[in-house]
Every structure is written in C-alpha cells, then in structure tokens.
C-alpha cells in the first residue's frame, strides 16, 4: 500500500476507496490525494 506524499516510482496507482487511477510518470513524482474522493491510500 502507498500513501499520499510518497514517491513510490513510476506506474499506475489505484485508490483503495473509489478505484480512481493516478499515473506517475517520473520517479520524483509524489502521490497526490485522490482527485475523486480525497482518499490517501493507493495500491499498485
């Protein structure tokens, strides 16, 4: 599980609450709060 503010690396992360997908294209990108429900936890 990954949380908002982490830099988990490139890839597609899925919100654990609403299944909204967030794509990080750079290793230095931080996970934002979910744009749909503001949840802070993601699975990859």
PQR file with spaces between the fields and no chain letter, atoms N, CA, C, O and H, PARSE charges and radii, in Angstrom:
ATOM       1  N    UNK     1       0.852   -1.176    0.000 -0.4000 1.5000
ATOM       2  CA   UNK     1       0.000    0.000    0.000 -0.0000 2.0000
ATOM       3  C    UNK     1       0.900    1.242    0.000  0.5500 1.7000
ATOM       4  O    UNK     1       1.951    1.267    0.640 -0.5500 1.4000
ATOM       5  N    UNK     2       0.469    2.251   -0.720 -0.4000 1.5000
ATOM       6  CA   UNK     2       1.207    3.512   -0.815 -0.0000 2.0000
ATOM       7  C    UNK     2       0.298    4.642   -0.351  0.5500 1.7000
ATOM       8  O    UNK     2      -0.924    4.563   -0.479 -0.5500 1.4000
ATOM       9  H    UNK     2      -0.384    2.232   -1.240  0.4000 1.0000
ATOM      10  N    UNK     3       0.911    5.701    0.192 -0.4000 1.5000
ATOM      11  CA   UNK     3       0.134    6.812    0.733 -0.0000 2.0000
ATOM      12  C    UNK     3       0.496    8.133    0.077  0.5500 1.7000
ATOM      13  O    UNK     3       1.579    8.286   -0.487 -0.5500 1.4000
ATOM      14  H    UNK     3       1.904    5.765    0.296  0.4000 1.0000
ATOM      15  N    UNK     4      -0.427    9.085    0.159 -0.4000 1.5000
ATOM      16  CA   UNK     4      -0.214   10.439   -0.344 -0.0000 2.0000
ATOM      17  C    UNK     4       1.099   10.991    0.207  0.5500 1.7000
ATOM      18  O    UNK     4       1.408   10.831    1.388 -0.5500 1.4000
ATOM      19  H    UNK     4      -1.307    8.960    0.618  0.4000 1.0000
ATOM      20  N    UNK     5       1.869   11.644   -0.669 -0.4000 1.5000
ATOM      21  CA   UNK     5       3.134   12.243   -0.269 -0.0000 2.0000
ATOM      22  C    UNK     5       4.338   11.360   -0.524  0.5500 1.7000
ATOM      23  O    UNK     5       5.467   11.850   -0.557 -0.5500 1.4000
ATOM      24  H    UNK     5       1.618   11.775   -1.628  0.4000 1.0000
ATOM      25  N    UNK     6       4.116   10.060   -0.706 -0.4000 1.5000
ATOM      26  CA   UNK     6       5.228    9.151   -1.006 -0.0000 2.0000
ATOM      27  C    UNK     6       5.674    9.318   -2.448  0.5500 1.7000
ATOM      28  O    UNK     6       4.921    9.806   -3.292 -0.5500 1.4000
ATOM      29  H    UNK     6       3.199    9.662   -0.680  0.4000 1.0000
ATOM      30  N    UNK     7       6.913    8.906   -2.723 -0.4000 1.5000
ATOM      31  CA   UNK     7       7.454    8.869   -4.083 -0.0000 2.0000
ATOM      32  C    UNK     7       7.696    7.403   -4.428  0.5500 1.7000
ATOM      33  O    UNK     7       8.835    6.940   -4.383 -0.5500 1.4000
ATOM      34  H    UNK     7       7.524    8.510   -2.038  0.4000 1.0000
ATOM      35  N    UNK     8       6.641    6.667   -4.771 -0.4000 1.5000
ATOM      36  CA   UNK     8       6.777    5.216   -4.964 -0.0000 2.0000
ATOM      37  C    UNK     8       7.346    4.804   -6.320  0.5500 1.7000
ATOM      38  O    UNK     8       7.553    3.615   -6.562 -0.5500 1.4000
ATOM      39  H    UNK     8       5.715    7.043   -4.808  0.4000 1.0000
ATOM      40  N    UNK     9       7.601    5.767   -7.206 -0.4000 1.5000
ATOM      41  CA   UNK     9       8.134    5.437   -8.526 -0.0000 2.0000
ATOM      42  C    UNK     9       7.046    5.490   -9.592  0.5500 1.7000
ATOM      43  O    UNK     9       5.871    5.715   -9.303 -0.5500 1.4000
ATOM      44  H    UNK     9       7.433    6.733   -7.009  0.4000 1.0000
ATOM      45  N    UNK    10       7.472    5.276  -10.822 -0.4000 1.5000
ATOM      46  CA   UNK    10       6.532    5.378  -11.940 -0.0000 2.0000
ATOM      47  C    UNK    10       5.535    4.228  -11.929  0.5500 1.7000
ATOM      48  O    UNK    10       5.814    3.150  -11.403 -0.5500 1.4000
ATOM      49  H    UNK    10       8.427    5.093  -11.057  0.4000 1.0000
ATOM      50  N    UNK    11       4.366    4.474  -12.519 -0.4000 1.5000
ATOM      51  CA   UNK    11       3.364    3.428  -12.632 -0.0000 2.0000
ATOM      52  C    UNK    11       1.965    3.959  -12.425  0.5500 1.7000
ATOM      53  O    UNK    11       1.744    5.161  -12.277 -0.5500 1.4000
ATOM      54  H    UNK    11       4.139    5.350  -12.946  0.4000 1.0000
ATOM      55  N    UNK    12       1.025    3.030  -12.421 -0.4000 1.5000
ATOM      56  CA   UNK    12      -0.384    3.357  -12.224 -0.0000 2.0000
ATOM      57  C    UNK    12      -0.773    2.920  -10.815  0.5500 1.7000
ATOM      58  O    UNK    12      -0.554    1.772  -10.429 -0.5500 1.4000
ATOM      59  H    UNK    12       1.204    2.053  -12.541  0.4000 1.0000
ATOM      60  N    UNK    13      -1.344    3.836  -10.062 -0.4000 1.5000
ATOM      61  CA   UNK    13      -1.757    3.571   -8.689 -0.0000 2.0000
ATOM      62  C    UNK    13      -3.266    3.725   -8.605  0.5500 1.7000
ATOM      63  O    UNK    13      -3.836    4.642   -9.196 -0.5500 1.4000
ATOM      64  H    UNK    13      -1.521    4.769  -10.376  0.4000 1.0000
ATOM      65  N    UNK    14      -3.915    2.824   -7.867 -0.4000 1.5000
ATOM      66  CA   UNK    14      -5.369    2.794   -7.779 -0.0000 2.0000
ATOM      67  C    UNK    14      -5.810    3.130   -6.363  0.5500 1.7000
ATOM      68  O    UNK    14      -5.335    2.537   -5.394 -0.5500 1.4000
ATOM      69  H    UNK    14      -3.452    2.079   -7.387  0.4000 1.0000
ATOM      70  N    UNK    15      -6.721    4.083   -6.256 -0.4000 1.5000
ATOM      71  CA   UNK    15      -7.268    4.469   -4.953 -0.0000 2.0000
ATOM      72  C    UNK    15      -7.948    3.265   -4.312  0.5500 1.7000
ATOM      73  O    UNK    15      -8.721    2.561   -4.962 -0.5500 1.4000
ATOM      74  H    UNK    15      -7.107    4.564   -7.044  0.4000 1.0000
ATOM      75  N    UNK    16      -7.658    3.032   -3.034 -0.4000 1.5000
ATOM      76  CA   UNK    16      -8.241    1.881   -2.347 -0.0000 2.0000
ATOM      77  C    UNK    16      -9.707    2.099   -1.983  0.5500 1.7000
ATOM      78  O    UNK    16     -10.402    1.148   -1.625 -0.5500 1.4000
ATOM      79  H    UNK    16      -7.031    3.604   -2.506  0.4000 1.0000
ATOM      80  N    UNK    17     -10.189    3.353   -2.071 -0.4000 1.5000
ATOM      81  CA   UNK    17     -11.576    3.625   -1.710 -0.0000 2.0000
ATOM      82  C    UNK    17     -12.513    3.661   -2.925  0.5500 1.7000
ATOM      83  O    UNK    17     -13.594    3.072   -2.885 -0.5500 1.4000
ATOM      84  H    UNK    17      -9.624    4.125   -2.361  0.4000 1.0000
ATOM      85  N    UNK    18     -12.110    4.348   -4.004 -0.4000 1.5000
ATOM      86  CA   UNK    18     -13.041    4.533   -5.132 -0.0000 2.0000
ATOM      87  C    UNK    18     -12.519    3.966   -6.456  0.5500 1.7000
ATOM      88  O    UNK    18     -13.222    4.030   -7.464 -0.5500 1.4000
ATOM      89  H    UNK    18     -11.232    4.826   -4.037  0.4000 1.0000
ATOM      90  N    UNK    19     -11.313    3.420   -6.473 -0.4000 1.5000
ATOM      91  CA   UNK    19     -10.694    2.799   -7.655 -0.0000 2.0000
ATOM      92  C    UNK    19     -10.263    3.800   -8.735  0.5500 1.7000
ATOM      93  O    UNK    19      -9.978    3.402   -9.865 -0.5500 1.4000
ATOM      94  H    UNK    19     -10.742    3.368   -5.653  0.4000 1.0000
ATOM      95  N    UNK    20     -10.215    5.092   -8.398 -0.4000 1.5000
ATOM      96  CA   UNK    20      -9.684    6.098   -9.327 -0.0000 2.0000
ATOM      97  C    UNK    20      -8.203    5.794   -9.563  0.5500 1.7000
ATOM      98  O    UNK    20      -7.477    5.470   -8.623 -0.5500 1.4000
ATOM      99  H    UNK    20     -10.447    5.415   -7.480  0.4000 1.0000
ATOM     100  N    UNK    21      -7.761    5.898  -10.804 -0.4000 1.5000
ATOM     101  CA   UNK    21      -6.366    5.622  -11.127 -0.0000 2.0000
ATOM     102  C    UNK    21      -5.577    6.926  -11.240  0.5500 1.7000
ATOM     103  O    UNK    21      -6.069    7.925  -11.765 -0.5500 1.4000
ATOM     104  H    UNK    21      -8.351    6.161  -11.568  0.4000 1.0000
ATOM     105  N    UNK    22      -4.347    6.892  -10.736 -0.4000 1.5000
ATOM     106  CA   UNK    22      -3.415    8.016  -10.819 -0.0000 2.0000
ATOM     107  C    UNK    22      -2.146    7.478  -11.459  0.5500 1.7000
ATOM     108  O    UNK    22      -1.629    6.439  -11.047 -0.5500 1.4000
ATOM     109  H    UNK    22      -3.948    6.080  -10.310  0.4000 1.0000
ATOM     110  N    UNK    23      -1.644    8.185  -12.466 -0.4000 1.5000
ATOM     111  CA   UNK    23      -0.435    7.753  -13.170 -0.0000 2.0000
ATOM     112  C    UNK    23       0.726    8.666  -12.777  0.5500 1.7000
ATOM     113  O    UNK    23       0.625    9.889  -12.870 -0.5500 1.4000
ATOM     114  H    UNK    23      -2.063    9.029  -12.801  0.4000 1.0000
ATOM     115  N    UNK    24       1.824    8.061  -12.340 -0.4000 1.5000
ATOM     116  CA   UNK    24       3.046    8.811  -12.068 -0.0000 2.0000
ATOM     117  C    UNK    24       4.045    8.468  -13.170  0.5500 1.7000
ATOM     118  O    UNK    24       4.352    7.296  -13.387 -0.5500 1.4000
ATOM     119  H    UNK    24       1.907    7.067  -12.264  0.4000 1.0000
ATOM     120  N    UNK    25       4.561    9.499  -13.876 -0.4000 1.5000
ATOM     121  CA   UNK    25       5.494    9.230  -14.983 -0.0000 2.0000
ATOM     122  C    UNK    25       6.941    9.511  -14.619  0.5500 1.7000
ATOM     123  O    UNK    25       7.832    9.289  -15.440 -0.5500 1.4000
ATOM     124  H    UNK    25       4.312   10.452  -13.700  0.4000 1.0000
ATOM     125  N    UNK    26       7.196    9.989  -13.423 -0.4000 1.5000
ATOM     126  CA   UNK    26       8.561   10.331  -13.056 -0.0000 2.0000
ATOM     127  C    UNK    26       8.856    9.769  -11.666  0.5500 1.7000
ATOM     128  O    UNK    26       7.977    9.756  -10.804 -0.5500 1.4000
ATOM     129  H    UNK    26       6.472   10.169  -12.756  0.4000 1.0000
ATOM     130  N    UNK    27      10.074    9.310  -11.446 -0.4000 1.5000
ATOM     131  CA   UNK    27      10.438    8.730  -10.146 -0.0000 2.0000
ATOM     132  C    UNK    27      10.330    9.726   -9.008  0.5500 1.7000
ATOM     133  O    UNK    27      10.182    9.331   -7.852 -0.5500 1.4000
ATOM     134  H    UNK    27      10.788    9.320  -12.146  0.4000 1.0000
ATOM     135  N    UNK    28      10.404   11.040   -9.324 -0.4000 1.5000
ATOM     136  CA   UNK    28      10.348   12.057   -8.268 -0.0000 2.0000
ATOM     137  C    UNK    28       8.931   12.559   -7.999  0.5500 1.7000
ATOM     138  O    UNK    28       8.736   13.386   -7.108 -0.5500 1.4000
ATOM     139  H    UNK    28      10.524   11.362  -10.263  0.4000 1.0000
ATOM     140  N    UNK    29       7.926   12.073   -8.759 -0.4000 1.5000
ATOM     141  CA   UNK    29       6.538   12.489   -8.532 -0.0000 2.0000
ATOM     142  C    UNK    29       6.036   11.943   -7.195  0.5500 1.7000
ATOM     143  O    UNK    29       6.325   10.806   -6.823 -0.5500 1.4000
ATOM     144  H    UNK    29       8.084   11.401   -9.483  0.4000 1.0000
ATOM     145  N    UNK    30       5.274   12.782   -6.479 -0.4000 1.5000
ATOM     146  CA   UNK    30       4.643   12.354   -5.224 -0.0000 2.0000
ATOM     147  C    UNK    30       3.193   11.995   -5.495  0.5500 1.7000
ATOM     148  O    UNK    30       2.546   12.594   -6.353 -0.5500 1.4000
ATOM     149  H    UNK    30       5.039   13.706   -6.781  0.4000 1.0000
ATOM     150  N    UNK    31       2.689   11.018   -4.760 -0.4000 1.5000
ATOM     151  CA   UNK    31       1.275   10.662   -4.879 -0.0000 2.0000
ATOM     152  C    UNK    31       0.423   11.781   -4.284  0.5500 1.7000
ATOM     153  O    UNK    31       0.659   12.203   -3.151 -0.5500 1.4000
ATOM     154  H    UNK    31       3.215   10.531   -4.062  0.4000 1.0000
ATOM     155  N    UNK    32      -0.565   12.264   -5.037 -0.4000 1.5000
ATOM     156  CA   UNK    32      -1.463   13.295   -4.510 -0.0000 2.0000
ATOM     157  C    UNK    32      -2.627   12.633   -3.763  0.5500 1.7000
ATOM     158  O    UNK    32      -2.805   11.418   -3.855 -0.5500 1.4000
ATOM     159  H    UNK    32      -0.757   11.921   -5.957  0.4000 1.0000
ATOM     160  N    UNK    33      -3.419   13.416   -3.027 -0.4000 1.5000
ATOM     161  CA   UNK    33      -4.682   12.846   -2.532 -0.0000 2.0000
ATOM     162  C    UNK    33      -5.513   12.453   -3.756  0.5500 1.7000
ATOM     163  O    UNK    33      -5.369   13.055   -4.820 -0.5500 1.4000
ATOM     164  H    UNK    33      -3.275   14.402   -2.951  0.4000 1.0000
ATOM     165  N    UNK    34      -6.361   11.471   -3.616 -0.4000 1.5000
ATOM     166  CA   UNK    34      -7.190   11.023   -4.738 -0.0000 2.0000
ATOM     167  C    UNK    34      -7.984   12.208   -5.293  0.5500 1.7000
ATOM     168  O    UNK    34      -8.658   12.909   -4.538 -0.5500 1.4000
ATOM     169  H    UNK    34      -6.478   10.982   -2.752  0.4000 1.0000
ATOM     170  N    UNK    35      -7.906   12.435   -6.617 -0.4000 1.5000
ATOM     171  CA   UNK    35      -8.627   13.566   -7.203 -0.0000 2.0000
ATOM     172  C    UNK    35     -10.150   13.416   -7.152  0.5500 1.7000
ATOM     173  O    UNK    35     -10.882   14.393   -7.309 -0.5500 1.4000
ATOM     174  H    UNK    35      -7.358   11.866   -7.230  0.4000 1.0000
ATOM     175  N    UNK    36     -10.619   12.179   -6.932 -0.4000 1.5000
ATOM     176  CA   UNK    36     -12.064   11.938   -6.926 -0.0000 2.0000
ATOM     177  C    UNK    36     -12.662   11.974   -5.516  0.5500 1.7000
ATOM     178  O    UNK    36     -13.705   12.592   -5.297 -0.5500 1.4000
ATOM     179  H    UNK    36     -10.024   11.386   -6.805  0.4000 1.0000
ATOM     180  N    UNK    37     -11.995   11.305   -4.553 -0.4000 1.5000
ATOM     181  CA   UNK    37     -12.607   11.193   -3.223 -0.0000 2.0000
ATOM     182  C    UNK    37     -11.701   11.698   -2.084  0.5500 1.7000
ATOM     183  O    UNK    37     -12.099   11.655   -0.920 -0.5500 1.4000
ATOM     184  H    UNK    37     -11.149   10.803   -4.731  0.4000 1.0000
ATOM     185  N    UNK    38     -10.496   12.173   -2.408 -0.4000 1.5000
ATOM     186  CA   UNK    38      -9.536   12.691   -1.418 -0.0000 2.0000
ATOM     187  C    UNK    38      -8.950   11.634   -0.491  0.5500 1.7000
ATOM     188  O    UNK    38      -8.311   11.978    0.503 -0.5500 1.4000
ATOM     189  H    UNK    38     -10.173   12.208   -3.354  0.4000 1.0000
ATOM     190  N    UNK    39      -9.152   10.358   -0.796 -0.4000 1.5000
ATOM     191  CA   UNK    39      -8.528    9.288   -0.024 -0.0000 2.0000
ATOM     192  C    UNK    39      -7.008    9.422   -0.138  0.5500 1.7000
ATOM     193  O    UNK    39      -6.520   10.044   -1.082 -0.5500 1.4000
ATOM     194  H    UNK    39      -9.671   10.079   -1.604  0.4000 1.0000
ATOM     195  N    UNK    40      -6.263    8.861    0.789 -0.4000 1.5000
ATOM     196  CA   UNK    40      -4.809    8.994    0.769 -0.0000 2.0000
ATOM     197  C    UNK    40      -4.072    7.668    0.611  0.5500 1.7000
ATOM     198  O    UNK    40      -2.847    7.639    0.726 -0.5500 1.4000
ATOM     199  H    UNK    40      -6.659    8.356    1.556  0.4000 1.0000
ATOM     200  N    UNK    41      -4.781    6.572    0.352 -0.4000 1.5000
ATOM     201  CA   UNK    41      -4.136    5.278    0.193 -0.0000 2.0000
ATOM     202  C    UNK    41      -4.366    4.705   -1.202  0.5500 1.7000
ATOM     203  O    UNK    41      -5.455    4.793   -1.769 -0.5500 1.4000
ATOM     204  H    UNK    41      -5.776    6.596    0.258  0.4000 1.0000
ATOM     205  N    UNK    42      -3.290    4.112   -1.734 -0.4000 1.5000
ATOM     206  CA   UNK    42      -3.318    3.542   -3.083 -0.0000 2.0000
ATOM     207  C    UNK    42      -2.709    2.157   -3.088  0.5500 1.7000
ATOM     208  O    UNK    42      -1.868    1.831   -2.251 -0.5500 1.4000
ATOM     209  H    UNK    42      -2.405    4.040   -1.273  0.4000 1.0000
ATOM     210  N    UNK    43      -3.137    1.349   -4.036 -0.4000 1.5000
ATOM     211  CA   UNK    43      -2.469    0.077   -4.309 -0.0000 2.0000
ATOM     212  C    UNK    43      -1.901    0.181   -5.728  0.5500 1.7000
ATOM     213  O    UNK    43      -2.350    0.999   -6.530 -0.5500 1.4000
ATOM     214  H    UNK    43      -3.820    1.614   -4.716  0.4000 1.0000
ATOM     215  N    UNK    44      -0.917   -0.655   -6.018 -0.4000 1.5000
ATOM     216  CA   UNK    44      -0.311   -0.611   -7.352 -0.0000 2.0000
ATOM     217  C    UNK    44      -0.714   -1.836   -8.124  0.5500 1.7000
ATOM     218  O    UNK    44      -0.313   -2.000   -9.276 -0.5500 1.4000
ATOM     219  H    UNK    44      -0.552   -1.320   -5.367  0.4000 1.0000
